[in-house]
Amino acid sequence: MKVLMLGWELPPHYTGGMGVVCYQLCQHLAKSGVDIEFILPFTADYSDIGFMKVNPALPYGVDQVLRQDGGGTYDSQYFTYMDGKGNKRGANMNEHQKHYSDYVLKLVKYGEYDVIHAHDWLTLRAGIAAKQASGIPLIAHIHATEYDRAGGRPGNPLIHEIEYIGLRLADKIITVSQATKQSVIDNYGIDASKISVIHNALDFNPAEMYEQGSLYPYIVKMKQKGFKIVLGAGRLTIQKGFVNLLTAMKEVIYRNPNTILLLIGGGELYNELIAKAADLGISKNVIIVGYLNGTGKAWRDAFKLADLFVMPSISEPFGLTPFEAIAFGAPVLMTKQSGASEVLNNVLKVDFWDIDEMANQICAVVSSEGLATTLYDNARREVELLTWAPSIDKLLSIYDSQALGMTL
């Protein structure tokens, strides 16, 4: 089985969960004997990856494609092209997606592949073009829709149109949760039989879980003085629900003054969240670190300091951060509007809009060591059993059926 994998990011050069999922998914597929060629929209050194071939989609006459620093997977709108002489020019998202598609078309013209596996709207244009040119089956893997990223609203009409066309023309659709499957059915009119749900999992590096020291000595000292740390992590966008979390924290801090909210992540709401904390009168209890590389020690250390991790997302197709929190030692409160809530049972759950209940549950955990310990111990045992194996088996079955022209 040879798969042409179309992705927009891959660790260590990534900004969100999709990059982690793509890496680990491909790693496990390769162990099962799948031959993968992974196409990225930028150049980077991936010589240490031995389980698949990684190629950058280089436009004609361009030797390097650089991403805009600090931009997220979905919102990096500009790229820099550099030729062999060091000459540079900019390219916007639309232009670069066209070059990416042109590169993929060359591959399917001269290469031999059994299936094309495209991740999210960013690669759907290339996937559609490659399918139409070659007749190779196209699998659209949806990690999030524009409705999710826009907090339940239609969002960018161009992106919505790309998603609509791609989902219609794909031979098979994979969603990361039942909730995302239902969203694709409701918002894009796709027949349910065309969609399979494959939940994500997450592998952990034991060395990272038990590394010593902390990059937050000031927070360590505050914990030693009896402060409790509530952690939120992710892109600071409307989708992630951090405004609701801040609002809930006002009541939490009123009841438990020695509680601190630590937010890590970058995004367009950074300044708005700072202003919101000031308006609520809780600025002295809120620390917003800003963007951190998800592979870095600063990211991991934040999870290790947390007495409770909260994922307050308005719409979260899956959500890997609760798995990270549990792995690094924190109990979890998440919204019911998340794909991870379909597979995690030993966590607290709340509707994203129920700010009073969110505050009540946070207060319960930071006020009770026994509750926090019980939640964490049970969640840790649960996460250890949630491996990639069943998801990989299901995906291999889909690959086989599509390569043979069968309906699954």
Protein Blocks (a to p, Z undefined) as FASTA:
>chain_A
ZZddddfbdcfbdfbfklmmmmmmmmmmmmnopacddddfbdcdfklpmkbccdddddeh
iabdcddehiafklmmbdcdddfkopacdddfklmmmmmmmmmmmmmmmmccfbdcdehj
klmmmmmmmmmmnopacddddfbdfklmnnopabjmklmmmmmmmmmmpmbdcdfbfklm
mmmmmmnopafklpccddddddddfklmmcgcjfblmlmmmmmnopacdddeddddfklo
mmmmmmmmmmmmmmmmmbccddedddjklmmmmmmmmmnopmmmcccebjcdfkbmklmm
mmmmpmbdcdfbfbdfkopmlmmmmmnopacdddfkbfklmmmmbbcdddfklmmlmmmm
mmmmmmmmklmmmmmmmmmmmmmmmcfklmmmmmmmmmmmmmnopaZZ
